Amino acid sequence: MTESSQALPNHVCPLCGGANQCAPAKAGHLDVACWCTTTPISPQALALIPPDLINKACLCPRCAGGLNLPDKDTSSPVP
């Protein structure tokens, strides 16, 4: 079983493995407000979520904002 196919606890970001600060997961119910409902989520970050974790794991604020995205290597020209 690959790491991305293993179930993650609801409080773990699938991109960085850090705490995602999900208020509903912490509370155990969905009737609490969460930071993600008022924060823009980076489309690039969403594209990096492993397919089997889409709609199952929440991003952390840093990854959601695109701050933990891998940098493109621009040091060498494309042949």
PQR file with spaces between the fields and no chain letter, atoms N, CA, C, O and H, PARSE charges and radii, in Angstrom:
ATOM       1  N    MET     1       0.852   -1.174    0.000 -0.4000 1.5000
ATOM       2  CA   MET     1       0.000    0.000    0.000 -0.0000 2.0000
ATOM       3  C    MET     1       0.899    1.239    0.000  0.5500 1.7000
ATOM       4  O    MET     1       1.819    1.345    0.810 -0.5500 1.4000
ATOM       5  N    THR     2       0.629    2.164   -0.903 -0.4000 1.5000
ATOM       6  CA   THR     2       1.432    3.378   -0.963 -0.0000 2.0000
ATOM       7  C    THR     2       0.989    4.345    0.117  0.5500 1.7000
ATOM       8  O    THR     2      -0.117    4.252    0.648 -0.5500 1.4000
ATOM       9  H    THR     2      -0.119    2.079   -1.561  0.4000 1.0000
ATOM      10  N    GLU     3       1.880    5.280    0.431 -0.4000 1.5000
ATOM      11  CA   GLU     3       1.569    6.234    1.486 -0.0000 2.0000
ATOM      12  C    GLU     3       0.313    7.041    1.165  0.5500 1.7000
ATOM      13  O    GLU     3      -0.490    7.304    2.060 -0.5500 1.4000
ATOM      14  H    GLU     3       2.779    5.356    0.000  0.4000 1.0000
ATOM      15  N    SER     4       0.127    7.440   -0.099 -0.4000 1.5000
ATOM      16  CA   SER     4      -1.024    8.274   -0.451 -0.0000 2.0000
ATOM      17  C    SER     4      -2.335    7.506   -0.417  0.5500 1.7000
ATOM      18  O    SER     4      -3.398    8.122   -0.342 -0.5500 1.4000
ATOM      19  H    SER     4       0.779    7.226   -0.827  0.4000 1.0000
ATOM      20  N    SER     5      -2.292    6.170   -0.472 -0.4000 1.5000
ATOM      21  CA   SER     5      -3.534    5.411   -0.459 -0.0000 2.0000
ATOM      22  C    SER     5      -3.952    5.012    0.955  0.5500 1.7000
ATOM      23  O    SER     5      -5.037    4.461    1.141 -0.5500 1.4000
ATOM      24  H    SER     5      -1.429    5.669   -0.533  0.4000 1.0000
ATOM      25  N    GLN     6      -3.120    5.275    1.942 -0.4000 1.5000
ATOM      26  CA   GLN     6      -3.483    4.986    3.319 -0.0000 2.0000
ATOM      27  C    GLN     6      -4.383    6.099    3.843  0.5500 1.7000
ATOM      28  O    GLN     6      -4.180    7.276    3.545 -0.5500 1.4000
ATOM      29  H    GLN     6      -2.238    5.722    1.792  0.4000 1.0000
ATOM      30  N    ALA     7      -5.363    5.710    4.616 -0.4000 1.5000
ATOM      31  CA   ALA     7      -6.276    6.703    5.177 -0.0000 2.0000
ATOM      32  C    ALA     7      -5.529    7.616    6.138  0.5500 1.7000
ATOM      33  O    ALA     7      -4.756    7.154    6.977 -0.5500 1.4000
ATOM      34  H    ALA     7      -5.528    4.754    4.857  0.4000 1.0000
ATOM      35  N    LEU     8      -5.767    8.906    6.008 -0.4000 1.5000
ATOM      36  CA   LEU     8      -5.160    9.883    6.902 -0.0000 2.0000
ATOM      37  C    LEU     8      -6.176   10.308    7.950  0.5500 1.7000
ATOM      38  O    LEU     8      -7.372   10.368    7.667 -0.5500 1.4000
ATOM      39  H    LEU     8      -6.395    9.282    5.327  0.4000 1.0000
ATOM      40  N    PRO     9      -5.709   10.603    9.159 -0.5600 1.5000
ATOM      41  CA   PRO     9      -6.628   11.194   10.132  0.2800 2.0000
ATOM      42  C    PRO     9      -7.161   12.514    9.572  0.5500 1.7000
ATOM      43  O    PRO     9      -6.482   13.171    8.782 -0.5500 1.4000
ATOM      44  N    ASN    10      -8.354   12.899    9.971 -0.4000 1.5000
ATOM      45  CA   ASN    10      -8.975   14.117    9.450 -0.0000 2.0000
ATOM      46  C    ASN    10      -8.203   15.380    9.773  0.5500 1.7000
ATOM      47  O    ASN    10      -8.498   16.434    9.210 -0.5500 1.4000
ATOM      48  H    ASN    10      -8.905   12.366   10.612  0.4000 1.0000
ATOM      49  N    HIS    11      -7.228   15.310   10.659 -0.4000 1.5000
ATOM      50  CA   HIS    11      -6.496   16.515   11.050 -0.0000 2.0000
ATOM      51  C    HIS    11      -5.145   16.654   10.357  0.5500 1.7000
ATOM      52  O    HIS    11      -4.359   17.529   10.719 -0.5500 1.4000
ATOM      53  H    HIS    11      -6.988   14.454   11.116  0.4000 1.0000
ATOM      54  N    VAL    12      -4.857   15.803    9.361 -0.4000 1.5000
ATOM      55  CA   VAL    12      -3.555   15.808    8.690 -0.0000 2.0000
ATOM      56  C    VAL    12      -3.681   16.305    7.252  0.5500 1.7000
ATOM      57  O    VAL    12      -4.524   15.821    6.497 -0.5500 1.4000
ATOM      58  H    VAL    12      -5.495   15.092    9.067  0.4000 1.0000
ATOM      59  N    CYS    13      -2.846   17.264    6.876 -0.4000 1.5000
ATOM      60  CA   CYS    13      -2.811   17.777    5.505 -0.0000 2.0000
ATOM      61  C    CYS    13      -2.198   16.710    4.599  0.5500 1.7000
ATOM      62  O    CYS    13      -1.135   16.177    4.917 -0.5500 1.4000
ATOM      63  H    CYS    13      -2.160   17.657    7.489  0.4000 1.0000
ATOM      64  N    PRO    14      -2.849   16.385    3.471 -0.5600 1.5000
ATOM      65  CA   PRO    14      -2.322   15.350    2.586  0.2800 2.0000
ATOM      66  C    PRO    14      -1.091   15.783    1.793  0.5500 1.7000
ATOM      67  O    PRO    14      -0.430   14.943    1.183 -0.5500 1.4000
ATOM      68  N    LEU    15      -0.772   17.078    1.789 -0.4000 1.5000
ATOM      69  CA   LEU    15       0.395   17.545    1.041 -0.0000 2.0000
ATOM      70  C    LEU    15       1.650   17.624    1.900  0.5500 1.7000
ATOM      71  O    LEU    15       2.719   17.182    1.477 -0.5500 1.4000
ATOM      72  H    LEU    15      -1.309   17.760    2.284  0.4000 1.0000
ATOM      73  N    CYS    16       1.530   18.182    3.102 -0.4000 1.5000
ATOM      74  CA   CYS    16       2.733   18.370    3.932 -0.0000 2.0000
ATOM      75  C    CYS    16       2.770   17.476    5.163  0.5500 1.7000
ATOM      76  O    CYS    16       3.816   17.331    5.795 -0.5500 1.4000
ATOM      77  H    CYS    16       0.662   18.541    3.445  0.4000 1.0000
ATOM      78  N    GLY    17       1.631   16.876    5.506 -0.4000 1.5000
ATOM      79  CA   GLY    17       1.577   16.025    6.688 -0.0000 2.0000
ATOM      80  C    GLY    17       1.397   16.785    7.990  0.5500 1.7000
ATOM      81  O    GLY    17       1.374   16.189    9.067 -0.5500 1.4000
ATOM      82  H    GLY    17       0.782   16.994    4.992  0.4000 1.0000
ATOM      83  N    GLY    18       1.270   18.108    7.890 -0.4000 1.5000
ATOM      84  CA   GLY    18       1.082   18.931    9.081 -0.0000 2.0000
ATOM      85  C    GLY    18      -0.379   19.002    9.502  0.5500 1.7000
ATOM      86  O    GLY    18      -1.258   18.452    8.838 -0.5500 1.4000
ATOM      87  H    GLY    18       1.289   18.592    7.015  0.4000 1.0000
ATOM      88  N    ALA    19      -0.620   19.678   10.601 -0.4000 1.5000
ATOM      89  CA   ALA    19      -1.984   19.868   11.102 -0.0000 2.0000
ATOM      90  C    ALA    19      -2.759   20.764   10.145  0.5500 1.7000
ATOM      91  O    ALA    19      -2.270   21.821    9.748 -0.5500 1.4000
ATOM      92  H    ALA    19       0.094   20.124   11.140  0.4000 1.0000
ATOM      93  N    ASN    20      -3.963   20.347    9.775 -0.4000 1.5000
ATOM      94  CA   ASN    20      -4.739   21.146    8.823 -0.0000 2.0000
ATOM      95  C    ASN    20      -5.689   22.128    9.505  0.5500 1.7000
ATOM      96  O    ASN    20      -6.357   22.909    8.827 -0.5500 1.4000
ATOM      97  H    ASN    20      -4.360   19.488   10.098  0.4000 1.0000
ATOM      98  N    GLN    21      -5.757   22.100   10.808 -0.4000 1.5000
ATOM      99  CA   GLN    21      -6.583   23.033   11.578 -0.0000 2.0000
ATOM     100  C    GLN    21      -8.058   22.952   11.208  0.5500 1.7000
ATOM     101  O    GLN    21      -8.764   23.960   11.231 -0.5500 1.4000
ATOM     102  H    GLN    21      -5.215   21.465   11.359  0.4000 1.0000
ATOM     103  N    CYS    22      -8.521   21.755   10.868 -0.4000 1.5000
ATOM     104  CA   CYS    22      -9.919   21.549   10.484 -0.0000 2.0000
ATOM     105  C    CYS    22     -10.803   21.566   11.730  0.5500 1.7000
ATOM     106  O    CYS    22     -10.753   20.647   12.547 -0.5500 1.4000
ATOM     107  H    CYS    22      -7.947   20.936   10.849  0.4000 1.0000
ATOM     108  N    ALA    23     -11.610   22.614   11.867 -0.4000 1.5000
ATOM     109  CA   ALA    23     -12.476   22.756   13.038 -0.0000 2.0000
ATOM     110  C    ALA    23     -13.545   21.662   13.102  0.5500 1.7000
ATOM     111  O    ALA    23     -13.779   21.125   14.184 -0.5500 1.4000
ATOM     112  H    ALA    23     -11.650   23.360   11.203  0.4000 1.0000
ATOM     113  N    PRO    24     -14.214   21.303   11.979 -0.5600 1.5000
ATOM     114  CA   PRO    24     -15.195   20.224   12.050  0.2800 2.0000
ATOM     115  C    PRO    24     -14.575   18.879   12.455  0.5500 1.7000
ATOM     116  O    PRO    24     -15.187   18.120   13.207 -0.5500 1.4000
ATOM     117  N    ALA    25     -13.377   18.583   11.965 -0.4000 1.5000
ATOM     118  CA   ALA    25     -12.725   17.325   12.345 -0.0000 2.0000
ATOM     119  C    ALA    25     -12.406   17.323   13.837  0.5500 1.7000
ATOM     120  O    ALA    25     -12.572   16.309   14.516 -0.5500 1.4000
ATOM     121  H    ALA    25     -12.880   19.200   11.355  0.4000 1.0000
ATOM     122  N    LYS    26     -11.949   18.460   14.335 -0.4000 1.5000
ATOM     123  CA   LYS    26     -11.617   18.561   15.761 -0.0000 2.0000
ATOM     124  C    LYS    26     -12.871   18.439   16.623  0.5500 1.7000
ATOM     125  O    LYS    26     -12.858   17.791   17.669 -0.5500 1.4000
ATOM     126  H    LYS    26     -11.814   19.283   13.784  0.4000 1.0000
ATOM     127  N    ALA    27     -13.959   19.075   16.166 -0.4000 1.5000
ATOM     128  CA   ALA    27     -15.206   19.058   16.928 -0.0000 2.0000
ATOM     129  C    ALA    27     -15.961   17.739   16.776  0.5500 1.7000
ATOM     130  O    ALA    27     -16.737   17.357   17.652 -0.5500 1.4000
ATOM     131  H    ALA    27     -13.970   19.602   15.316  0.4000 1.0000
ATOM     132  N    GLY    28     -15.732   17.051   15.669 -0.4000 1.5000
ATOM     133  CA   GLY    28     -16.438   15.797   15.426 -0.0000 2.0000
ATOM     134  C    GLY    28     -17.804   15.972   14.791  0.5500 1.7000
ATOM     135  O    GLY    28     -18.583   15.022   14.717 -0.5500 1.4000
ATOM     136  H    GLY    28     -15.102   17.362   14.957  0.4000 1.0000
ATOM     137  N    HIS    29     -18.100   17.180   14.332 -0.4000 1.5000
ATOM     138  CA   HIS    29     -19.360   17.438   13.631 -0.0000 2.0000
ATOM     139  C    HIS    29     -19.187   18.629   12.698  0.5500 1.7000
ATOM     140  O    HIS    29     -18.241   19.405   12.833 -0.5500 1.4000
ATOM     141  H    HIS    29     -17.468   17.952   14.393  0.4000 1.0000
ATOM     142  N    LEU    30     -20.116   18.766   11.744 -0.4000 1.5000
ATOM     143  CA   LEU    30     -19.974   19.765   10.683 -0.0000 2.0000
ATOM     144  C    LEU    30     -20.635   21.109   10.969  0.5500 1.7000
ATOM     145  O    LEU    30     -20.576   22.004   10.126 -0.5500 1.4000
ATOM     146  H    LEU    30     -20.885   18.135   11.635  0.4000 1.0000
ATOM     147  N    ASP    31     -21.253   21.276   12.115 -0.4000 1.5000
ATOM     148  CA   ASP    31     -21.952   22.536   12.374 -0.0000 2.0000
ATOM     149  C    ASP    31     -21.071   23.580   13.064  0.5500 1.7000
ATOM     150  O    ASP    31     -21.571   24.427   13.805 -0.5500 1.4000
ATOM     151  H    ASP    31     -21.301   20.549   12.800  0.4000 1.0000
ATOM     152  N    VAL    32     -19.761   23.514   12.819 -0.4000 1.5000
ATOM     153  CA   VAL    32     -18.828   24.540   13.300 -0.0000 2.0000
ATOM     154  C    VAL    32     -18.142   25.169   12.092  0.5500 1.7000
ATOM     155  O    VAL    32     -17.908   24.506   11.081 -0.5500 1.4000
ATOM     156  H    VAL    32     -19.355   22.826   12.218  0.4000 1.0000
ATOM     157  N    ALA    33     -17.824   26.446   12.210 -0.4000 1.5000
ATOM     158  CA   ALA    33     -17.157   27.147   11.107 -0.0000 2.0000
ATOM     159  C    ALA    33     -15.698   26.704   11.013  0.5500 1.7000
ATOM     160  O    ALA    33     -15.070   26.378   12.020 -0.5500 1.4000
ATOM     161  H    ALA    33     -18.014   26.984   13.031  0.4000 1.0000
ATOM     162  N    CYS    34     -15.178   26.697    9.806 -0.4000 1.5000
ATOM     163  CA   CYS    34     -13.782   26.330    9.579 -0.0000 2.0000
ATOM     164  C    CYS    34     -13.103   27.419    8.748  0.5500 1.7000
ATOM     165  O    CYS    34     -13.757   28.108    7.965 -0.5500 1.4000
ATOM     166  H    CYS    34     -15.688   26.962    8.987  0.4000 1.0000
ATOM     167  N    TRP    35     -11.802   27.568    8.921 -0.4000 1.5000
ATOM     168  CA   TRP    35     -11.032   28.586    8.202 -0.0000 2.0000
ATOM     169  C    TRP    35     -11.187   28.441    6.690  0.5500 1.7000
ATOM     170  O    TRP    35     -11.140   29.438    5.970 -0.5500 1.4000
ATOM     171  H    TRP    35     -11.271   27.009    9.557  0.4000 1.0000
ATOM     172  N    CYS    36     -11.372   27.214    6.199 -0.4000 1.5000
ATOM     173  CA   CYS    36     -11.374   26.976    4.750 -0.0000 2.0000
ATOM     174  C    CYS    36     -12.610   27.532    4.041  0.5500 1.7000
ATOM     175  O    CYS    36     -12.611   27.671    2.818 -0.5500 1.4000
ATOM     176  H    CYS    36     -11.411   26.404    6.784  0.4000 1.0000
ATOM     177  N    THR    37     -13.656   27.850    4.794 -0.4000 1.5000
ATOM     178  CA   THR    37     -14.864   28.362    4.148 -0.0000 2.0000
ATOM     179  C    THR    37     -14.760   29.836    3.776  0.5500 1.7000
ATOM     180  O    THR    37     -15.596   30.351    3.034 -0.5500 1.4000
ATOM     181  H    THR    37     -13.655   27.738    5.788  0.4000 1.0000
ATOM     182  N    THR    38     -13.738   30.514    4.288 -0.4000 1.5000
ATOM     183  CA   THR    38     -13.577   31.939    3.985 -0.0000 2.0000
ATOM     184  C    THR    38     -12.219   32.265    3.380  0.5500 1.7000
ATOM     185  O    THR    38     -11.865   33.436    3.245 -0.5500 1.4000
ATOM     186  H    THR    38     -13.059   30.096    4.891  0.4000 1.0000
ATOM     187  N    THR    39     -11.460   31.248    3.017 -0.4000 1.5000
ATOM     188  CA   THR    39     -10.110   31.435    2.496 -0.0000 2.0000
ATOM     189  C    THR    39     -10.015   30.906    1.074  0.5500 1.7000
ATOM     190  O    THR    39     -10.472   29.794    0.808 -0.5500 1.4000
ATOM     191  H    THR    39     -11.747   30.296    3.127  0.4000 1.0000
ATOM     192  N    PRO    40      -9.436   31.671    0.151 -0.5600 1.5000
ATOM     193  CA   PRO    40      -9.230   31.143   -1.206  0.2800 2.0000
ATOM     194  C    PRO    40      -8.273   29.945   -1.164  0.5500 1.7000
ATOM     195  O    PRO    40      -7.259   29.974   -0.466 -0.5500 1.4000
ATOM     196  N    ILE    41      -8.606   28.901   -1.916 -0.4000 1.5000
ATOM     197  CA   ILE    41      -7.783   27.695   -1.988 -0.0000 2.0000
ATOM     198  C    ILE    41      -7.076   27.681   -3.339  0.5500 1.7000
ATOM     199  O    ILE    41      -7.716   27.835   -4.379 -0.5500 1.4000
ATOM     200  H    ILE    41      -9.430   28.877   -2.483  0.4000 1.0000
ATOM     201  N    SER    42      -5.775   27.499   -3.324 -0.4000 1.5000
ATOM     202  CA   SER    42      -4.971   27.481   -4.543 -0.0000 2.0000
ATOM     203  C    SER    42      -5.361   26.308   -5.444  0.5500 1.7000
ATOM     204  O    SER    42      -5.348   25.161   -4.998 -0.5500 1.4000
ATOM     205  H    SER    42      -5.256   27.374   -2.479  0.4000 1.0000
ATOM     206  N    PRO    43      -5.711   26.580   -6.712 -0.5600 1.5000
ATOM     207  CA   PRO    43      -6.006   25.485   -7.648  0.2800 2.0000
ATOM     208  C    PRO    43      -4.806   24.551   -7.820  0.5500 1.7000
ATOM     209  O    PRO    43      -4.973   23.347   -8.017 -0.5500 1.4000
ATOM     210  N    GLN    44      -3.598   25.113   -7.745 -0.4000 1.5000
ATOM     211  CA   GLN    44      -2.393   24.288   -7.871 -0.0000 2.0000
ATOM     212  C    GLN    44      -2.288   23.317   -6.697  0.5500 1.7000
ATOM     213  O    GLN    44      -1.891   22.166   -6.877 -0.5500 1.4000
ATOM     214  H    GLN    44      -3.462   26.091   -7.585  0.4000 1.0000
ATOM     215  N    ALA    45      -2.638   23.771   -5.507 -0.4000 1.5000
ATOM     216  CA   ALA    45      -2.606   22.898   -4.331 -0.0000 2.0000
ATOM     217  C    ALA    45      -3.649   21.797   -4.464  0.5500 1.7000
ATOM     218  O    ALA    45      -3.372   20.637   -4.158 -0.5500 1.4000
ATOM     219  H    ALA    45      -2.961   24.706   -5.361  0.4000 1.0000
ATOM     220  N    LEU    46      -4.842   22.153   -4.916 -0.4000 1.5000
ATOM     221  CA   LEU    46      -5.885   21.144   -5.102 -0.0000 2.0000
ATOM     222  C    LEU    46      -5.451   20.075   -6.100  0.5500 1.7000
ATOM     223  O    LEU    46      -5.765   18.897   -5.930 -0.5500 1.4000
ATOM     224  H    LEU    46      -5.067   23.096   -5.164  0.4000 1.0000
ATOM     225  N    ALA    47      -4.733   20.486   -7.135 -0.4000 1.5000
ATOM     226  CA   ALA    47      -4.283   19.541   -8.161 -0.0000 2.0000
ATOM     227  C    ALA    47      -3.247   18.555   -7.628  0.5500 1.7000
ATOM     228  O    ALA    47      -3.051   17.491   -8.215 -0.5500 1.4000
ATOM     229  H    ALA    47      -4.478   21.443   -7.273  0.4000 1.0000
ATOM     230  N    LEU    48      -2.584   18.893   -6.529 -0.4000 1.5000
ATOM     231  CA   LEU    48      -1.557   18.017   -5.959 -0.0000 2.0000
ATOM     232  C    LEU    48      -2.097   16.986   -4.970  0.5500 1.7000
ATOM     233  O    LEU    48      -1.366   16.089   -4.551 -0.5500 1.4000
ATOM     234  H    LEU    48      -2.743   19.758   -6.052  0.4000 1.0000
ATOM     235  N    ILE    49      -3.361   17.107   -4.598 -0.4000 1.5000
ATOM     236  CA   ILE    49      -3.940   16.137   -3.665 -0.0000 2.0000
ATOM     237  C    ILE    49      -4.035   14.787   -4.368  0.5500 1.7000
ATOM     238  O    ILE    49      -4.569   14.711   -5.475 -0.5500 1.4000
ATOM     239  H    ILE    49      -3.955   17.836   -4.938  0.4000 1.0000
ATOM     240  N    PRO    50      -3.529   13.721   -3.751 -0.5600 1.5000
ATOM     241  CA   PRO    50      -3.649   12.393   -4.361  0.2800 2.0000
ATOM     242  C    PRO    50      -5.119   12.080   -4.642  0.5500 1.7000
ATOM     243  O    PRO    50      -5.979   12.361   -3.808 -0.5500 1.4000
ATOM     244  N    PRO    51      -5.414   11.503   -5.803 -0.5600 1.5000
ATOM     245  CA   PRO    51      -6.809   11.256   -6.193  0.2800 2.0000
ATOM     246  C    PRO    51      -7.630   10.507   -5.147  0.5500 1.7000
ATOM     247  O    PRO    51      -8.814   10.795   -4.973 -0.5500 1.4000
ATOM     248  N    ASP    52      -7.026    9.560   -4.457 -0.4000 1.5000
ATOM     249  CA   ASP    52      -7.783    8.786   -3.480 -0.0000 2.0000
ATOM     250  C    ASP    52      -8.051    9.546   -2.178  0.5500 1.7000
ATOM     251  O    ASP    52      -8.742    9.037   -1.295 -0.5500 1.4000
ATOM     252  H    ASP    52      -6.064    9.325   -4.599  0.4000 1.0000
ATOM     253  N    LEU    53      -7.509   10.752   -2.056 -0.4000 1.5000
ATOM     254  CA   LEU    53      -7.751   11.556   -0.854 -0.0000 2.0000
ATOM     255  C    LEU    53      -8.613   12.783   -1.123  0.5500 1.7000
ATOM     256  O    LEU    53      -8.910   13.545   -0.202 -0.5500 1.4000
ATOM     257  H    LEU    53      -6.947   11.165   -2.773  0.4000 1.0000
ATOM     258  N    ILE    54      -9.019   12.983   -2.379 -0.4000 1.5000
ATOM     259  CA   ILE    54      -9.894   14.108   -2.712 -0.0000 2.0000
ATOM     260  C    ILE    54     -11.222   13.932   -1.976  0.5500 1.7000
ATOM     261  O    ILE    54     -11.809   12.850   -1.992 -0.5500 1.4000
ATOM     262  H    ILE    54      -8.778   12.364   -3.127  0.4000 1.0000
ATOM     263  N    ASN    55     -11.683   14.987   -1.342 -0.4000 1.5000
ATOM     264  CA   ASN    55     -12.907   15.003   -0.531 -0.0000 2.0000
ATOM     265  C    ASN    55     -12.817   14.117    0.707  0.5500 1.7000
ATOM     266  O    ASN    55     -13.836   13.814    1.327 -0.5500 1.4000
ATOM     267  H    ASN    55     -11.206   15.866   -1.329  0.4000 1.0000
ATOM     268  N    LYS    56     -11.607   13.700    1.071 -0.4000 1.5000
ATOM     269  CA   LYS    56     -11.418   12.880    2.269 -0.0000 2.0000
ATOM     270  C    LYS    56     -10.412   13.493    3.230  0.5500 1.7000
ATOM     271  O    LYS    56     -10.436   13.186    4.422 -0.5500 1.4000
ATOM     272  H    LYS    56     -10.779   13.946    0.567  0.4000 1.0000
ATOM     273  N    ALA    57      -9.525   14.355    2.734 -0.4000 1.5000
ATOM     274  CA   ALA    57      -8.497   14.969    3.571 -0.0000 2.0000
ATOM     275  C    ALA    57      -8.464   16.470    3.292  0.5500 1.7000
ATOM     276  O    ALA    57      -8.587   16.900    2.145 -0.5500 1.4000
ATOM     277  H    ALA    57      -9.505   14.604    1.765  0.4000 1.0000
ATOM     278  N    CYS    58      -8.300   17.256    4.346 -0.4000 1.5000
ATOM     279  CA   CYS    58      -8.280   18.715    4.222 -0.0000 2.0000
ATOM     280  C    CYS    58      -6.856   19.253    4.200  0.5500 1.7000
ATOM     281  O    CYS    58      -5.979   18.768    4.915 -0.5500 1.4000
ATOM     282  H    CYS    58      -8.200   16.907    5.278  0.4000 1.0000
ATOM     283  N    LEU    59      -6.647   20.261    3.364 -0.4000 1.5000
ATOM     284  CA   LEU    59      -5.349   20.936    3.315 -0.0000 2.0000
ATOM     285  C    LEU    59      -5.155   21.813    4.546  0.5500 1.7000
ATOM     286  O    LEU    59      -6.123   22.236    5.177 -0.5500 1.4000
ATOM     287  H    LEU    59      -7.359   20.655    2.783  0.4000 1.0000
ATOM     288  N    CYS    60      -3.900   22.081    4.879 -0.4000 1.5000
ATOM     289  CA   CYS    60      -3.602   23.052    5.935 -0.0000 2.0000
ATOM     290  C    CYS    60      -3.642   24.454    5.311  0.5500 1.7000
ATOM     291  O    CYS    60      -3.595   24.576    4.087 -0.5500 1.4000
ATOM     292  H    CYS    60      -3.113   21.737    4.367  0.4000 1.0000
ATOM     293  N    PRO    61      -3.728   25.498    6.118 -0.5600 1.5000
ATOM     294  CA   PRO    61      -3.777   26.855    5.564  0.2800 2.0000
ATOM     295  C    PRO    61      -2.587   27.199    4.671  0.5500 1.7000
ATOM     296  O    PRO    61      -2.763   27.858    3.647 -0.5500 1.4000
ATOM     297  N    ARG    62      -1.371   26.764    5.041 -0.4000 1.5000
ATOM     298  CA   ARG    62      -0.183   27.071    4.220 -0.0000 2.0000
ATOM     299  C    ARG    62      -0.277   26.418    2.850  0.5500 1.7000
ATOM     300  O    ARG    62      -0.045   27.073    1.834 -0.5500 1.4000
ATOM     301  H    ARG    62      -1.227   26.228    5.873  0.4000 1.0000
ATOM     302  N    CYS    63      -0.613   25.142    2.812 -0.4000 1.5000
ATOM     303  CA   CYS    63      -0.713   24.450    1.523 -0.0000 2.0000
ATOM     304  C    CYS    63      -1.892   24.991    0.717  0.5500 1.7000
ATOM     305  O    CYS    63      -1.784   25.168   -0.497 -0.5500 1.4000
ATOM     306  H    CYS    63      -0.801   24.610    3.637  0.4000 1.0000
ATOM     307  N    ALA    64      -3.011   25.253    1.380 -0.4000 1.5000
ATOM     308  CA   ALA    64      -4.184   25.778    0.682 -0.0000 2.0000
ATOM     309  C    ALA    64      -3.880   27.105    0.012  0.5500 1.7000
ATOM     310  O    ALA    64      -4.396   27.392   -1.068 -0.5500 1.4000
ATOM     311  H    ALA    64      -3.099   25.108    2.366  0.4000 1.0000
ATOM     312  N    GLY    65      -3.050   27.910    0.644 -0.4000 1.5000
ATOM     313  CA   GLY    65      -2.667   29.199    0.082 -0.0000 2.0000
ATOM     314  C    GLY    65      -1.559   29.108   -0.947  0.5500 1.7000
ATOM     315  O    GLY    65      -1.163   30.121   -1.525 -0.5500 1.4000
ATOM     316  H    GLY    65      -2.631   27.676    1.521  0.4000 1.0000
ATOM     317  N    GLY    66      -1.059   27.916   -1.182 -0.4000 1.5000
ATOM     318  CA   GLY    66      -0.006   27.729   -2.178 -0.0000 2.0000
ATOM     319  C    GLY    66       1.389   27.984   -1.649  0.5500 1.7000
ATOM     320  O    GLY    66       2.338   28.034   -2.432 -0.5500 1.4000
ATOM     321  H    GLY    66      -1.381   27.094   -0.713  0.4000 1.0000
ATOM     322  N    LEU    67       1.545   28.147   -0.335 -0.4000 1.5000
ATOM     323  CA   LEU    67       2.853   28.483    0.227 -0.0000 2.0000
ATOM     324  C    LEU    67       3.804   27.293    0.314  0.5500 1.7000
ATOM     325  O    LEU    67       5.018   27.486    0.381 -0.5500 1.4000
ATOM     326  H    LEU    67       0.774   28.105    0.301  0.4000 1.0000
ATOM     327  N    ASN    68       3.283   26.076    0.314 -0.4000 1.5000
ATOM     328  CA   ASN    68       4.134   24.885    0.397 -0.0000 2.0000
ATOM     329  C    ASN    68       4.291   24.187   -0.945  0.5500 1.7000
ATOM     330  O    ASN    68       4.789   23.062   -1.002 -0.5500 1.4000
ATOM     331  H    ASN    68       2.297   25.920    0.260  0.4000 1.0000
ATOM     332  N    LEU    69       3.876   24.834   -2.021 -0.4000 1.5000
ATOM     333  CA   LEU    69       3.966   24.194   -3.332 -0.0000 2.0000
ATOM     334  C    LEU    69       5.416   24.092   -3.772  0.5500 1.7000
ATOM     335  O    LEU    69       6.214   24.987   -3.497 -0.5500 1.4000
ATOM     336  H    LEU    69       3.471   25.747   -1.976  0.4000 1.0000
ATOM     337  N    PRO    70       5.763   23.000   -4.455 -0.5600 1.5000
ATOM     338  CA   PRO    70       7.145   22.876   -4.937  0.2800 2.0000
ATOM     339  C    PRO    70       7.461   23.957   -5.957  0.5500 1.7000
ATOM     340  O    PRO    70       6.639   24.283   -6.813 -0.5500 1.4000
ATOM     341  N    ASP    71       8.672   24.512   -5.852 -0.4000 1.5000
ATOM     342  CA   ASP    71       9.115   25.520   -6.811 -0.0000 2.0000
ATOM     343  C    ASP    71       9.530   24.841   -8.101  0.5500 1.7000
ATOM     344  O    ASP    71      10.090   23.745   -8.089 -0.5500 1.4000
ATOM     345  H    ASP    71       9.340   24.247   -5.157  0.4000 1.0000
ATOM     346  N    LYS    72       9.251   25.500   -9.212 -0.4000 1.5000
ATOM     347  CA   LYS    72       9.733   24.995  -10.493 -0.0000 2.0000
ATOM     348  C    LYS    72      11.208   25.326  -10.618  0.5500 1.7000
ATOM     349  O    LYS    72      11.632   26.426  -10.265 -0.5500 1.4000
ATOM     350  H    LYS    72       8.796   26.390   -9.222  0.4000 1.0000
ATOM     351  N    ASP    73      11.985   24.388  -11.113 -0.4000 1.5000
ATOM     352  CA   ASP    73      13.416   24.606  -11.297 -0.0000 2.0000
ATOM     353  C    ASP    73      13.624   25.387  -12.582  0.5500 1.7000
ATOM     354  O    ASP    73      13.377   24.882  -13.678 -0.5500 1.4000
ATOM     355  H    ASP    73      11.640   23.494  -11.400  0.4000 1.0000
ATOM     356  N    THR    74      14.074   26.608  -12.439 -0.4000 1.5000
ATOM     357  CA   THR    74      14.313   27.455  -13.613 -0.0000 2.0000
ATOM     358  C    THR    74      15.800   27.676  -13.830  0.5500 1.7000
ATOM     359  O    THR    74      16.194   28.554  -14.598 -0.5500 1.4000
ATOM     360  H    THR    74      14.274   27.018  -11.549  0.4000 1.0000
ATOM     361  N    SER    75      16.634   26.878  -13.152 -0.4000 1.5000
ATOM     362  CA   SER    75      18.075   27.093  -13.239 -0.0000 2.0000
ATOM     363  C    SER    75      18.681   26.600  -14.543  0.5500 1.7000
ATOM     364  O    SER    75      19.731   27.092  -14.959 -0.5500 1.4000
ATOM     365  H    SER    75      16.314   26.165  -12.528  0.4000 1.0000
ATOM     366  N    SER    76      18.040   25.641  -15.192 -0.4000 1.5000
ATOM     367  CA   SER    76      18.593   25.152  -16.452 -0.0000 2.0000
ATOM     368  C    SER    76      17.562   25.293  -17.557  0.5500 1.7000
ATOM     369  O    SER    76      16.378   25.034  -17.340 -0.5500 1.4000
ATOM     370  H    SER    76      17.187   25.242  -14.854  0.4000 1.0000
ATOM     371  N    PRO    77      17.999   25.700  -18.735 -0.5600 1.5000
ATOM     372  CA   PRO    77      17.054   25.887  -19.845  0.2800 2.0000
ATOM     373  C    PRO    77      16.504   24.550  -20.328  0.5500 1.7000
ATOM     374  O    PRO    77      17.151   23.509  -20.212 -0.5500 1.4000
ATOM     375  N    VAL    78      15.313   24.607  -20.864 -0.4000 1.5000
ATOM     376  CA   VAL    78      14.694   23.411  -21.430 -0.0000 2.0000
ATOM     377  C    VAL    78      15.352   23.129  -22.774  0.5500 1.7000
ATOM     378  O    VAL    78      15.468   24.032  -23.602 -0.5500 1.4000
ATOM     379  H    VAL    78      14.787   25.452  -20.958  0.4000 1.0000
ATOM     380  N    PRO    79      15.788   21.888  -23.004 -0.5600 1.5000
ATOM     381  CA   PRO    79      16.462   21.584  -24.294  0.2800 2.0000
ATOM     382  C    PRO    79      15.545   21.716  -25.479  0.5500 1.7000
ATOM     383  O    PRO    79      15.968   21.494  -26.614 -0.5500 1.4000
